[in-house]
Amino acid sequence: MLDSQLAIFKTVVDKGSISLAAQELHMTQSAVSQQILNLEAHFSVKLFDRLHRRLLITTAGKTLYPFAVELEQLYGRARNAMQELTQDISGLLRIGASMTIGEYLLPKLLVLFRQTHPRVSIAMDVSNSDHITAMVATGQLDLGFIESPDQLPGVLTAFPCGGDQLVIVGPADTADSAPLSLAELFQHHWVLREPLSGTRRFFEQFLQSRGAQPADLQVVMELGSTQAIKEAVKAGLGFSVLSRFAVTEEVAQQSLAIIPLAEGPIDRTFTLFYHREKFTTLAVDSFLDFILHQVISPASPKSRAQADESPEEGQPFRENL
């Protein structure tokens, strides 16, 4: 009973609230609260202060927390050892990905992974790059995939993992356009992702590297969905910049057109990262090895440790799907 109470206590600390912990544990709030009270009674201490509906961990709670973490890791190591003996890789794999990667690239890889590991359950969050980074840094996700970041928190280990190419897209009637310069593009209206989007930030960095100012773009609409942006461009609201993967079907159907850029292609690298101090299950390690072999270095398999020590530029996703 004590070990389960410690696991509940750790979840409450990690989530910062009884209600969020209850959702994570699939328990009622009253059941979680009762287990915390039982744990406090067992040690004769107060683990949380409840002030103005805020849950604040006490000194006793901070002292107990590392032991709860250690217990979770011990159970995890035991589970991994048993799975290795039986070759039964199972469990939950929690992945986060930015929009382009999560919507157009990872699903195919997840299908391939599940074919060889059918007992692994997979949950994927798709959001903007900042949100995915924060969720991995706080331990809510096992792995994150985003477009090349400006900087990641120091607790994260990261390395290149494929890439794509951003393209300027316009309505169908702009097909077969001659290459346009950045100066010419600045004369048009734009429909872009929100400022926290990795795609938008990378495009703005590209503009700055060419001496242009992103603030001078005539942005008439900001949308948080790639599909919504494509529909807005089709309707003639302006140009946009999206991953080539995201517009493959529309270009083939001639409902959108790619506008060549005189300054050349906009290539970018994706980043895979995880919390270096967080215990990982065998399911997580197996998926990481799968990505290393399938995407980063298909011809030269590498271990996770090797990837940490000497990350190298990977092959694009498009060459491995």
N, C-alpha and C positions, 0 to 999 in steps of 0.2 A: 504493500500500500504506500509506503514512504517514497519509493522510487517513482510511482505514478504521480504522487503529489509534487515531487520535485520537478517532474516534467511539465506539469501544469503551471507551476510557479515560474519556470523558465519561459514558457510561452507568454505568460502575462507580462513579464519583464520585457521580452522582445517586442511584443505588440504594443505595450504601453497602456493597455486598457483591458478590463474584464470582458467587455463585449466583443472586441476583436479577437481575443484569445478564445472565447467561446465559439466564434465562427470557425477559427482555425482547427479547433479540437472537435468540432461537431458536438458540442455540449451546450446545455442551457447556461445562462449567466449565473443563475442561482447555484447550479452544481459546481461551477468553477469557483465561485465565491466561498462555498462551503469547504471545498478542498483547501483553499488558501487559509481559511480559519482553522481547519484541522492541523495544517502544517505549523501555523503560528502557535497553536496549543501544544503541539508536540515538543517544540523547542522553547516554549515559554518566552517568545519574543514577538515583536510586531514587525512584520515584513514590509508593510505599506502604510503610508499616511494617506488619508482621503480628505483632500482640501478643495472645497469649491468644485466638486465633481471631477477633480484631477487626481490621478493615482501617482503618488510619489514614493519611490523605493527608499526604505530607511537604511541606516548603517548596517543593521542586521541583515537586511535583504541583500545589500551589496556584498556582504561577507559570504552569504550562502550561495549567491549566484554562480561563482566559479565551480563550486562542487556540483551544481545542477548541470552545468555545461560538461564537466568531466564525466558525469554519469551518462549523459546522452552520448558522448563520444565512445564510452566504454561499450554501451549497448550496440552502437554502430559498428565498432570493430568486431564484436562478437558475431553480429549478423553477417558482416562481410566474410569472416572466416568460415562460417557455416555455408554460405553461398558458394564460396570458392571450392569447398569440399564436394558439394553436390552439383556444382556447375549450374545452379539455379539462380540466375541473375534476375532479380525482381525488385519491386519497390516503386516509389514515385520519383519522377524526374521533373524538376521545375525549371523551366527555361523562360528567359525573357528576350525579346527581340524588338528592334526598331521596326517601323512600318514596312519598309521595303523588304527587309530580310524575313520578317515574320509572315508577310502576306504572299511573297512570290518565290522565296528560296527555301526556307527551312521545311515547309510541309513535305516536299519531296524527299528530303533527307530523313525526316522523321518516319516516313513510311518505310524507307529502306532499313532503318535501324530496328523498327518494330518487327520486320520480317525475320530477323535473327534473334531478337529479344522480345518475344511476345508477352512475357510476364511483367514487363516494365510498363507502368502507367505514366503518361506524359501530360503535363499541364503547361501550356504556353501563354504568357502574357505578351501582348503586342501593344506597344506604346511608344512615346517619343524617347530619344536617347537618354535624356537626363533622368527620366523616371525609371527606366530599366537600370541605369547605373546605380541609382539610389537603392533600388530593391535588392540588387546583388550585394551592395556594400553593407546593408543591414541584415543580410542573411535570409531574406524572404525568397530569393531565387538562388538556384544552384549555379547557373551559368547565364551569361548575357552575351548577346550579339548586337553590335551597333556599328554605325558608320564611324570612320576614323574620328576619335575624340580629340578635343584640344588637350585635355589632361584628365586622368582618372585618379580617384582617391588612392592613397598609398597602400591601403589594405588589399588592393586588387592586383592580381597577376594577369597580364594581358599579352597577347601576341597577334600578329596579322592572320586573317582567316578569309582568304578570297577577296573578291571585290566586284565592282561593276563600273558602269559608265553613265554619268548623267547626260541627258540630252535636253535641248530646248524643243518644246512641243508647241504647236499652234493648231488652229482649226484645219479642216481638210483642204480648204482652198489655198493654204500656204504650201501645199505639196510641190515638190520640184523647185523650191526657191533656191536661188543662188546663195552661197555662204554669206551670212551677215556678220558684221563686226559688232563688238560690244556697244560701240557708240550708236549704231543703228538700232540695236535692241533696246537701248534706253529710251528710245522715242515711243515705245509701245507700252500698253498697259500689261500688268502682271497679276497672275493669281498664284499665290505661294502658300506653302505650309506655314504653320505657326513658328515664331522665332526659336522655340526650343527644339525644333526638328533638326535632326542631323543632316538631312538633305539640304535644308535651307542654309544652315550654318556653313556647310562645305561649299555651297555655291557662292555665298558671300565672301568666303575666304579666297575662292578662285577669282572673283572680281577684284578683290583688293590686291592679289598678287599680280594682276594685270594693270594696276594703277587706276581702277575704277572704284567708285564709292557706292556701296549697296544702298545707302540712304537715298541716292538719286533715282532708284528704280521707282516707277509709277505703279505702286502696289495698290490695286483697287479692291482686292479681297484676300483674306487669309482663311484657310480651311484646314481642319485637322484630319482630313481623310483624302487619301490619294484618289479614290474613286470620285469623290465630290469635285476635286480639282480637275480631273479629266472631263467631267460633265460640264464644268464651267468653261473650260477651254473650247470644247465642242460647240458651246453656245455662243462663242465669239467674244467672251469677256476679256480675253487677253492671252498672252503667252504664259508658259510655266516651265519649270525645270523639274524633271522626274527621272527616275532610273529607267534605263532602256528596257529592263525586264518588265516594268510596270505598263509599258505602252505597246508591247509586242503585238497583241491581238488587235488593238485599235489601229495601229499603223497598217497591219495586214488587211484590215477591213476598210482602210482608207477613211476612217472617221476622225483620225488625228494624223498630223504630219510632223516629222522630225525636221527641224530647221538647222542646217549645217552652220557651225560657228567658225568664223574666219580665224579666230585665235587657236583653233585646234580642239581636240577632245577634252572632256572633263572626266578624268579617271580618278577613282578613289578606292581605297582599301577598307575592308571590313575588319572589325576587331572582336575577338573572342576573349572573355575574361571571367574570372571567378575570384571568390574571397580566399586569400591564401591561408587564412587561419581557420576557416570553417571546415569541419569534418565532412568528407564526402562519402557517399555510399558507393557500393560496387556498381550500381546502375549509373551513377554520375560518371564514375571513372570509365566505364565501358563506353558511354556515349562520347566522352571526351576523346578516347582513343579512336573511336569510329570517325569523328570529325578530323582528327589529325591524319588518319590514313586516307580518308576519302577526299578531303578538301585541301588541307595544308600541304601535305607531301605524299601523294598517292604512290609514287615510285620508291619512296624511301621511308618506311614506317619508323615513327619515333615514339618514344615513351613520353609520358607526361613530364617527367623530370627533365628529359632532354629539351622538350619544348620550352620549359621554364628557363633553362640555362642559355639556350641559343635560339630565340625565335627568328624565323626567317620568313621572307615574303612568300605567301602561299599562292597556289594557282587559283584563278578566279572560280567562283561557284559555277559559272556558266560552262566551264570545261569538265565539270564533274557531275552534272545532272542529266 
